[in-house]
Amino acid sequence: LQFFNSHVSNALFRQLVYSEALTGPATQLLGVKRLRLFQDCIFYKEPGYAETNWHSDLRMTPLDTNNFLTAWVPLRAIAGASPPGTSKSDPPRSKEGEQPSGSTKRTHRKVQDSGMQFAAGSHRDFALPFWHDMRELDLSTRGYDLQGTGSMEIGDVSFHHGWLLHSAGSQPKGTKPRYAVTASYFADGARLLRKKTGSVHKHMLSMTGNNEDQESYGGWLAGMKDGAVASCPSLPLVFPPHTHQGFEPSSACPPTQQEPL
């Protein structure tokens, strides 16, 4: 289960996703000076709930940028999981939920918690989505080093690039539910994907089962101009820290509210 943009209505979550503890490292990792919040999301995975398939976050956003990353913050201690065995991936289908019919399951050795797993270097693999059908790709053919965060305590944070393939195992029966929150950030100045021009990314975004994040961005996107700079109250500046003082959360971005560069 996932719940988007709690920062709009909850001051505690707003304090977390605006905090310099997250935005400072995010800015350094992207090598930018100004940072905007794209979305936050609470993930709740019950015991026995299915694995999270391989996917990349930028594939499911309407932004035309590479300067995007996500912070993953556990809301309870996470025991972690052994790295997955070789398997085929189904990145575009689902992030949190049951395995879609027809997809190939991965084999985990000893799963203790539904911890994060990463295909190291996959964010640099330009040929991966360009030449290959992501729904049938065997990740073992790409030579990725599959890595996990291992155990995580309250206060730990994991950052991953917007194009990095990542996944998480099922939550074992007999364990406690897994809670985590993510905050996704992007460099100020990024533009929206243009609707009137051909785009492989746009095609992927519109594929059935590939647009679950529209719940997060659909409201403000409807008020933005085609190809516009992604700059409005629903995409607040969060770094430098002083830029969000006095911010009033909003769920829409009419063209008249776009902020100047």
Number of C-alpha atoms within 10 A of each C-alpha: 13 16 13 18 23 17 20 16 11 11 10 10 19 16 11 17 24 21 14 16 11 22 25 17 13 25 24 10 15 17 11 14 12 17 26 27 22 23 23 25 21 20 20 17 22 19 17 13 20 20 22 25 29 25 23 21 21 22 21 20 23 22 23 18 16 15 21 26 24 24 20 22 22 21 18 16 16 22 15 21 24 19 23 20 12 15 17 20 24 24 23 22 24 20 24 19 16 14 19 14 6 9 14 17 16 16 13 16 11 12 19 19 25 27 25 22 23 22 20 17 16 22 16 11 13 10 9 15 14 11 8 10 12 19 16 15 18 14 21 15 10 13 11 14 14 19 15 20 17 16 15 19 13 11 10 14 16 14 17 21 25 24 21 22 23 25 25 25 25 26 24 20 13 9 12 13 17 19 19 18 22 21 25 24 29 27 25 22 16 19 17 20 21 16 12 8 8 10 12 10 18 19 11 16 21 11 11 10 12 19 18 16 18 15 11 18 21 14 16 19 20 13 16 21 16 14 17 16 20 28 23 22 20 27 24 24 25 25 24 15 15 9 13 15 9 7 12 10 16 16 16 19 23 17 16 9 14 19 13 8 7
